[in-house]
Amino acid sequence: MNEKFYVYILLTEDDTLYCGYTDNVEKRFELHKSGKGAKYTRAHKPLKIVYTKEFSSKSEAQKEEYRIKHKLTKKQKLQLININ
């Protein structure tokens, strides 16, 4: 089985960005909207998915999620979203 993994960025009601990884973006987004996705998105309600990128391994997706969350400024995240 050739599983795909995705890094995604959500825009929240208070204009913040949340980054995560999953093997099913739509299902994960629904979990976030229902308050069961992550502690951060319980406090910052997600509005929409603004970025996704596909990876062929969980490890690659996790590395990219870490890079986006911990290495990029908000301005750089916005540039990443606007490029794609």
Rosetta silent file (secondary structure, phi, psi, omega in degrees, C-alpha in Angstrom):
SEQUENCE: MNEKFYVYILLTEDDTLYCGYTDNVEKRFELHKSGKGAKYTRAHKPLKIVYTKEFSSKSEAQKEEYRIKHKLTKKQKLQLININ
SCORE:     score description
SCORE:     0.000 S_00000001
   1 L     0.000  132.016 -178.196    0.000    0.000    0.000 S_00000001
   2 L  -102.594   86.998 -175.686    1.362    3.392   -1.011 S_00000001
   3 L   -78.338  144.151  177.055    0.157    5.696    1.748 S_00000001
   4 L  -109.622  146.971  175.547    0.295    9.468    1.361 S_00000001
   5 E  -126.497  154.056 -174.556    0.839   12.006    4.107 S_00000001
   6 E  -134.412  142.565  166.662    0.125   15.706    4.057 S_00000001
   7 E  -100.550  138.707 -179.011    1.275   18.833    5.821 S_00000001
   8 E  -136.705  155.714  173.596   -1.495   21.396    6.121 S_00000001
   9 E  -126.407  131.917  177.846   -1.954   24.908    7.417 S_00000001
  10 E  -107.370  143.892  169.951   -5.258   26.175    8.789 S_00000001
  11 E   -95.734  133.935 -178.233   -6.370   29.776    9.098 S_00000001
  12 E  -105.506  168.039 -178.402   -8.202   30.438   12.376 S_00000001
  13 L   -58.044  -31.695 -179.453  -10.922   32.916   13.361 S_00000001
  14 L   -97.043   24.140  173.158   -8.398   35.126   15.140 S_00000001
  15 L    64.565   32.169  171.880   -6.110   35.258   12.082 S_00000001
  16 L  -104.321  168.514  179.921   -3.507   32.798   13.371 S_00000001
  17 E  -117.299  138.458  176.261   -2.082   29.838   11.478 S_00000001
  18 E  -122.035  131.355  179.719   -2.005   26.235   12.661 S_00000001
  19 E  -114.102  140.539  176.653    0.215   23.628   11.005 S_00000001
  20 E  -153.372  179.988  174.279   -0.139   19.869   11.265 S_00000001
  21 E  -133.267  155.784 -176.553    0.310   16.612    9.355 S_00000001
  22 E  -164.858  172.102  171.053   -2.106   13.816    8.557 S_00000001
  23 L  -104.037    0.111  178.454   -2.964   11.088    6.068 S_00000001
  24 L  -151.335   97.790 -172.961   -6.421   12.612    5.449 S_00000001
  25 H   -62.648  -46.939 -177.216   -6.646   16.411    5.379 S_00000001
  26 H   -63.212  -44.175  178.829  -10.434   16.739    5.158 S_00000001
  27 H   -62.383  -42.437  179.755  -11.052   14.265    7.994 S_00000001
  28 H   -65.120  -40.660  178.297   -8.445   16.014   10.156 S_00000001
  29 H   -60.656  -41.946  177.985   -9.970   19.428    9.403 S_00000001
  30 H   -62.576  -38.418  176.108  -13.378   18.144   10.539 S_00000001
  31 H   -62.735  -44.266  177.707  -11.793   16.941   13.785 S_00000001
  32 H   -59.765  -45.726 -178.816  -10.272   20.384   14.330 S_00000001
  33 H   -63.350  -31.976 -178.872  -13.628   22.067   13.663 S_00000001
  34 L   -82.099   -3.940  179.770  -15.356   19.748   16.134 S_00000001
  35 L    88.644    7.562 -178.015  -12.842   20.648   18.871 S_00000001
  36 L  -109.299    4.861 -174.401  -11.178   17.222   18.876 S_00000001
  37 L   -82.225  -48.334 -177.892   -8.212   17.940   16.589 S_00000001
  38 L  -163.562  153.548  179.423   -5.694   19.729   18.807 S_00000001
  39 H   -56.614  -42.560 -178.231   -5.585   21.828   21.950 S_00000001
  40 H   -59.791  -43.782 -176.529   -4.576   24.890   19.895 S_00000001
  41 H   -79.465   -7.820  169.883   -7.566   24.634   17.552 S_00000001
  42 H   -73.843  -35.785 -179.549   -9.973   24.289   20.469 S_00000001
  43 H   -87.890  -26.402 -178.471   -8.958   27.809   21.536 S_00000001
  44 L  -122.849   94.532 -172.450   -8.428   29.170   18.001 S_00000001
  45 L   -62.891  126.428 -179.190  -11.341   27.985   15.848 S_00000001
  46 E   -74.414  138.602  177.794  -10.240   26.916   12.356 S_00000001
  47 E   -99.272  -48.645 -176.546  -11.912   28.606    9.374 S_00000001
  48 E  -160.029  161.603  174.774  -10.330   26.959    6.363 S_00000001
  49 E   -83.862  123.734 -177.839   -7.421   24.983    4.990 S_00000001
  50 E  -110.506   -7.145 -178.194   -5.036   27.426    3.319 S_00000001
  51 E  -159.500  137.745  169.564   -2.147   25.105    2.421 S_00000001
  52 E  -143.009  147.918  174.757   -1.471   21.423    1.787 S_00000001
  53 E  -143.276  133.981 -175.912    1.562   19.565    0.532 S_00000001
  54 E   -92.059  143.994  176.517    1.762   15.826   -0.159 S_00000001
  55 E  -133.297  154.035 -178.864    4.573   13.531    0.994 S_00000001
  56 L   -90.537   -6.759  176.435    5.271    9.867    0.346 S_00000001
  57 L  -140.676  152.727  177.629    6.295    9.120    3.941 S_00000001
  58 H   -61.785  -39.796 -179.406    5.148   10.058    7.427 S_00000001
  59 H   -59.818  -45.001  178.714    8.733   10.968    8.323 S_00000001
  60 H   -62.454  -43.127  179.903    8.997   13.524    5.490 S_00000001
  61 H   -63.603  -42.653  179.515    5.668   15.091    6.472 S_00000001
  62 H   -63.285  -40.061  178.728    6.709   15.309   10.136 S_00000001
  63 H   -63.724  -41.748  179.592   10.000   16.981    9.199 S_00000001
  64 H   -69.354  -39.334  176.233    8.198   19.561    7.068 S_00000001
  65 H   -59.002  -45.428  179.587    5.618   20.192    9.785 S_00000001
  66 H   -60.748  -45.105 -179.330    8.450   20.809   12.260 S_00000001
  67 H   -59.670  -46.408 -178.908   10.204   23.153    9.827 S_00000001
  68 H   -65.406  -47.363 -176.565    7.055   25.200    9.236 S_00000001
  69 H   -66.188  -41.131 -168.151    6.057   25.324   12.918 S_00000001
  70 H  -109.045  -15.144 -175.896    9.464   26.038   14.418 S_00000001
  71 H  -111.001  -24.175 -175.810   11.631   27.608   11.717 S_00000001
  72 L   -98.171  141.131  172.411    9.306   29.899    9.755 S_00000001
  73 L   -77.931  169.156  177.278    7.987   33.265   10.855 S_00000001
  74 H   -60.235  -40.458  178.778    4.332   34.109   10.255 S_00000001
  75 H   -59.874  -43.363  178.890    5.425   36.250    7.295 S_00000001
  76 H   -66.654  -36.068  177.228    7.323   33.290    5.806 S_00000001
  77 H   -64.827  -41.714  178.294    4.308   31.013    6.363 S_00000001
  78 H   -64.044  -38.380  176.916    2.098   33.520    4.534 S_00000001
  79 H   -64.325  -42.127  177.798    4.605   33.601    1.663 S_00000001
  80 H   -59.810  -44.837  179.638    4.544   29.788    1.530 S_00000001
  81 H   -63.750  -42.622 -176.741    0.743   29.824    1.370 S_00000001
  82 H   -71.902  -25.698  178.433    0.667   32.492   -1.349 S_00000001
  83 H   -71.427  -33.128 -174.357    3.216   30.679   -3.523 S_00000001
  84 L   -99.634    0.000    0.000    1.044   27.540   -3.614 S_00000001
